[in-house]
Amino acid sequence: QVQLVESGGGLVQPGGSLRLSCTASGSIFNINGMGWHRQAPGKQRELVASISFGGITNYADSVKGRFTISRDNAKNTMYLQMISLKPEDTAVYYCKARVRRLVDRYERDYWGQGTQVTVSS
């Protein structure tokens, strides 16, 4: 099995910063693309940022210039550095990874359990 565990969420004032981490563990052969998604109350889950195995990144327009996604392939870990946070960034943030397990010949997506980010004064 594969597990994704997020950490780093919390309560922060507008304009503040947070750094989220997502670590994958288990019987992993390799991890291809990874990404951060978020879901605010009453809204659909949306893609925030994604990163390929080689480091190619993509961002939602709403977070460009404020969020930075990165990964450490040796540690099976992905990060999301968030600055200049706004109240509208409040959501549960989920990590997703496309993983091939040691016993499989195919890749599939795995999700973390989510971490709450609240931006409020």
Backbone as CSV, one residue per row, in Angstrom:
resi,resn,N_x,N_y,N_z,CA_x,CA_y,CA_z,C_x,C_y,C_z
1,GLN,0.836,-1.190,0.000,0.000,0.000,0.000,0.879,1.252,0.000
2,VAL,0.251,2.371,-0.380,0.940,3.659,-0.432,0.179,4.650,0.448
3,GLN,0.915,5.417,1.224,0.307,6.445,2.057,0.922,7.799,1.728
4,LEU,0.061,8.820,1.700,0.504,10.202,1.561,0.090,10.943,2.820
5,VAL,1.044,11.598,3.454,0.757,12.304,4.695,1.147,13.763,4.539
6,GLU,0.163,14.657,4.718,0.419,16.096,4.648,0.669,16.648,6.042
7,SER,1.399,17.746,6.090,1.606,18.459,7.342,1.881,19.920,7.025
8,GLY,1.786,20.756,8.073,2.147,22.160,7.909,0.986,23.127,7.853
9,GLY,-0.230,22.616,7.864,-1.376,23.507,7.845,-1.544,24.220,9.178
10,GLY,-2.482,25.170,9.206,-2.746,25.881,10.447,-3.477,27.172,10.210
11,LEU,-3.500,27.990,11.252,-4.145,29.295,11.213,-3.089,30.375,11.029
12,VAL,-3.311,31.251,10.070,-2.355,32.322,9.794,-3.117,33.590,9.452
13,GLN,-2.535,34.734,9.762,-3.163,36.008,9.449,-2.984,36.346,7.974
14,PRO,-3.881,37.146,7.419,-3.698,37.589,6.028,-2.316,38.218,5.848
15,GLY,-1.688,37.861,4.744,-0.332,38.322,4.471,0.742,37.403,5.005
16,GLY,0.350,36.423,5.795,1.305,35.507,6.384,1.733,34.399,5.440
17,SER,2.547,33.487,5.984,3.117,32.407,5.186,2.938,31.062,5.880
18,LEU,2.886,30.025,5.076,2.878,28.645,5.566,3.616,27.778,4.568
19,ARG,4.155,26.672,5.059,4.798,25.696,4.178,4.179,24.336,4.441
20,LEU,3.565,23.783,3.423,2.984,22.459,3.512,3.976,21.417,3.003
21,SER,3.912,20.238,3.608,4.721,19.105,3.163,3.828,17.902,2.919
22,CYS,4.234,17.066,1.994,3.515,15.824,1.708,4.561,14.741,1.466
23,THR,4.533,13.704,2.293,5.503,12.619,2.166,4.796,11.315,1.818
24,ALA,5.310,10.661,0.811,4.757,9.377,0.387,5.595,8.244,0.958
25,SER,4.918,7.189,1.382,5.617,6.025,1.912,4.889,4.760,1.481
26,GLY,5.587,3.643,1.627,4.989,2.367,1.248,5.810,1.673,0.189
27,SER,5.179,0.754,-0.502,5.868,-0.061,-1.505,5.904,0.667,-2.839
28,ILE,6.739,1.697,-2.897,6.791,2.601,-4.048,7.914,2.215,-4.996
29,PHE,7.580,2.077,-6.278,8.598,1.885,-7.305,9.065,3.242,-7.797
30,ASN,8.116,4.103,-8.179,8.454,5.472,-8.529,7.222,6.354,-8.420
31,ILE,7.484,7.657,-8.287,6.416,8.660,-8.220,6.553,9.575,-9.415
32,ASN,5.515,9.676,-10.219,5.544,10.539,-11.387,5.093,11.940,-10.979
33,GLY,4.009,12.420,-11.534,3.547,13.762,-11.188,2.985,13.839,-9.785
34,MET,3.122,15.018,-9.176,2.546,15.282,-7.865,1.847,16.628,-7.923
35,GLY,0.911,16.829,-7.000,0.198,18.098,-7.018,-0.504,18.393,-5.715
36,TRP,-0.820,19.654,-5.556,-1.611,20.127,-4.426,-2.974,20.582,-4.953
37,HIS,-4.007,20.146,-4.259,-5.372,20.549,-4.554,-5.967,21.146,-3.281
38,ARG,-7.021,21.919,-3.418,-7.680,22.441,-2.231,-9.190,22.451,-2.426
39,GLN,-9.874,22.389,-1.295,-11.328,22.427,-1.332,-11.827,23.314,-0.202
40,ALA,-12.474,24.393,-0.585,-13.081,25.300,0.383,-14.520,24.860,0.636
41,PRO,-15.087,25.243,1.769,-16.469,24.849,2.080,-17.436,25.276,0.982
42,GLY,-18.253,24.337,0.525,-19.249,24.642,-0.482,-18.724,24.748,-1.892
43,LYS,-17.439,24.473,-2.083,-16.843,24.589,-3.412,-16.246,23.265,-3.847
44,GLN,-16.017,23.147,-5.153,-15.393,21.946,-5.674,-13.900,21.968,-5.404
45,ARG,-13.319,20.789,-5.355,-11.867,20.685,-5.202,-11.210,21.221,-6.462
46,GLU,-10.144,21.996,-6.280,-9.456,22.594,-7.412,-7.955,22.357,-7.329
47,LEU,-7.332,22.309,-8.494,-5.882,22.169,-8.560,-5.230,23.496,-8.204
48,VAL,-4.270,23.442,-7.308,-3.517,24.622,-6.918,-2.198,24.693,-7.678
49,ALA,-1.459,23.588,-7.653,-0.159,23.548,-8.319,0.223,22.097,-8.558
50,SER,1.014,21.880,-9.594,1.492,20.536,-9.882,2.954,20.596,-10.273
51,ILE,3.626,19.436,-10.144,5.045,19.359,-10.487,5.340,17.977,-11.036
52,SER,6.072,17.946,-12.131,6.439,16.673,-12.729,7.652,16.087,-12.018
53,PHE,7.991,14.837,-12.376,9.168,14.216,-11.768,10.413,15.057,-12.049
54,GLY,10.465,15.646,-13.229,11.625,16.444,-13.609,11.590,17.886,-13.136
55,GLY,10.500,18.268,-12.436,10.458,19.610,-11.857,9.695,20.651,-12.652
56,ILE,8.991,20.247,-13.680,8.170,21.211,-14.429,6.931,21.528,-13.598
57,THR,6.670,22.815,-13.405,5.591,23.233,-12.516,4.451,23.916,-13.269
58,ASN,3.299,23.887,-12.633,2.109,24.538,-13.175,1.305,25.069,-11.993
59,TYR,0.744,26.290,-12.147,0.029,26.922,-11.050,-1.335,27.422,-11.496
60,ALA,-2.282,27.406,-10.575,-3.555,28.084,-10.812,-3.294,29.584,-10.859
61,ASP,-4.048,30.290,-11.673,-3.834,31.733,-11.799,-3.957,32.443,-10.454
62,SER,-4.818,31.947,-9.598,-5.095,32.612,-8.324,-3.912,32.573,-7.356
63,VAL,-2.947,31.689,-7.597,-1.821,31.564,-6.663,-0.474,31.892,-7.300
64,LYS,-0.464,32.185,-8.587,0.806,32.502,-9.257,1.479,33.693,-8.600
65,GLY,2.773,33.544,-8.363,3.534,34.610,-7.729,3.492,34.577,-6.219
66,ARG,2.605,33.757,-5.648,2.511,33.668,-4.187,2.867,32.276,-3.670
67,PHE,2.569,31.250,-4.430,2.841,29.870,-4.017,3.972,29.293,-4.855
68,THR,4.782,28.451,-4.224,5.858,27.761,-4.928,5.820,26.284,-4.571
69,ILE,5.704,25.453,-5.593,5.706,24.007,-5.387,7.102,23.466,-5.680
70,SER,7.512,22.478,-4.902,8.819,21.854,-5.116,8.741,20.410,-4.614
71,ARG,9.760,19.637,-4.922,9.789,18.251,-4.469,11.217,17.787,-4.289
72,ASP,11.359,16.806,-3.404,12.633,16.149,-3.167,12.414,14.683,-3.497
73,ASN,12.843,14.267,-4.680,12.557,12.899,-5.118,13.234,11.851,-4.238
74,ALA,14.376,12.187,-3.682,15.081,11.232,-2.817,14.307,10.954,-1.539
75,LYS,13.493,11.920,-1.126,12.725,11.781,0.114,11.247,11.498,-0.156
76,ASN,10.880,11.363,-1.435,9.457,11.156,-1.790,8.577,12.221,-1.149
77,THR,9.050,13.450,-1.158,8.356,14.534,-0.464,8.141,15.711,-1.401
78,MET,6.978,16.315,-1.258,6.611,17.498,-2.028,6.294,18.619,-1.058
79,TYR,6.538,19.851,-1.471,6.308,21.004,-0.621,5.442,22.038,-1.347
80,LEU,4.787,22.863,-0.549,4.087,24.028,-1.089,4.379,25.201,-0.170
81,GLN,5.202,26.111,-0.650,5.501,27.328,0.092,4.468,28.367,-0.286
82,MET,3.765,28.880,0.703,2.697,29.846,0.458,3.028,31.154,1.180
83,ILE,3.046,32.249,0.424,3.265,33.565,1.017,2.108,34.475,0.636
84,SER,2.067,35.634,1.300,1.012,36.616,1.012,-0.368,35.961,1.004
85,LEU,-0.622,35.169,2.027,-1.878,34.422,2.072,-3.072,35.337,2.228
86,LYS,-4.164,34.933,1.604,-5.393,35.700,1.617,-6.521,34.867,2.248
87,PRO,-7.548,35.513,2.763,-8.676,34.735,3.321,-9.260,33.742,2.323
88,GLU,-9.234,34.080,1.043,-9.787,33.165,0.039,-8.903,31.939,-0.205
89,ASP,-7.738,31.897,0.410,-6.908,30.685,0.349,-7.326,29.657,1.388
90,THR,-8.240,30.035,2.260,-8.722,29.114,3.286,-9.387,27.905,2.657
91,ALA,-8.904,26.726,3.025,-9.405,25.479,2.448,-8.689,24.305,3.105
92,VAL,-9.172,23.122,2.803,-8.421,21.906,3.120,-7.530,21.628,1.910
93,TYR,-6.259,21.459,2.167,-5.283,21.235,1.100,-4.921,19.743,1.067
94,TYR,-5.034,19.174,-0.122,-4.764,17.752,-0.330,-3.579,17.583,-1.276
95,CYS,-2.748,16.616,-0.994,-1.715,16.276,-1.962,-2.141,15.038,-2.743
96,LYS,-1.690,14.973,-3.957,-1.966,13.850,-4.834,-0.678,13.447,-5.528
97,ALA,-0.504,12.151,-5.688,0.699,11.653,-6.352,0.326,10.505,-7.276
98,ARG,0.950,10.490,-8.437,0.770,9.373,-9.372,1.919,8.395,-9.126
99,VAL,1.574,7.239,-8.601,2.560,6.302,-8.073,2.466,4.960,-8.780
100,ARG,3.627,4.385,-9.022,3.687,2.987,-9.440,4.254,2.203,-8.262
101,ARG,3.503,1.235,-7.806,3.970,0.405,-6.704,4.937,-0.668,-7.215
102,LEU,5.678,-1.247,-6.293,6.649,-2.279,-6.647,5.983,-3.477,-7.320
103,VAL,4.728,-3.767,-6.943,4.053,-4.966,-7.441,3.208,-4.696,-8.681
104,ASP,3.164,-3.440,-9.125,2.301,-3.084,-10.247,3.096,-2.786,-11.506
105,ARG,2.392,-2.882,-12.646,2.979,-2.477,-13.926,2.341,-1.184,-14.425
106,TYR,1.542,-0.557,-13.570,0.835,0.646,-13.966,0.912,1.675,-12.850
107,GLU,0.568,2.909,-13.180,0.511,3.979,-12.196,-0.939,4.248,-11.812
108,ARG,-1.125,4.753,-10.607,-2.442,5.216,-10.204,-2.271,6.382,-9.246
109,ASP,-3.359,7.133,-9.081,-3.314,8.298,-8.211,-3.647,7.927,-6.770
110,TYR,-2.893,8.536,-5.868,-3.148,8.400,-4.439,-3.340,9.799,-3.859
111,TRP,-4.193,9.885,-2.822,-4.487,11.156,-2.169,-4.111,11.098,-0.695
112,GLY,-3.699,12.249,-0.185,-3.511,12.385,1.242,-4.833,12.672,1.931
113,GLN,-4.783,12.767,3.258,-6.004,12.960,4.030,-6.397,14.435,4.133
114,GLY,-5.496,15.319,3.767,-5.795,16.747,3.792,-5.293,17.434,5.051
115,THR,-4.958,18.709,4.883,-4.543,19.532,6.017,-5.252,20.888,5.895
116,GLN,-5.777,21.377,6.994,-6.563,22.608,6.985,-5.650,23.828,7.001
117,VAL,-5.931,24.751,6.092,-5.275,26.064,6.080,-6.371,27.110,6.268
118,THR,-6.219,27.908,7.307,-7.187,28.970,7.590,-6.463,30.305,7.632
119,VAL,-6.918,31.227,6.807,-6.326,32.563,6.756,-7.357,33.541,7.292
120,SER,-7.077,34.064,8.471,-8.056,34.926,9.125,-7.359,35.805,10.158
121,SER,-7.903,36.992,10.333,-7.372,37.883,11.359,-8.168,37.732,12.657
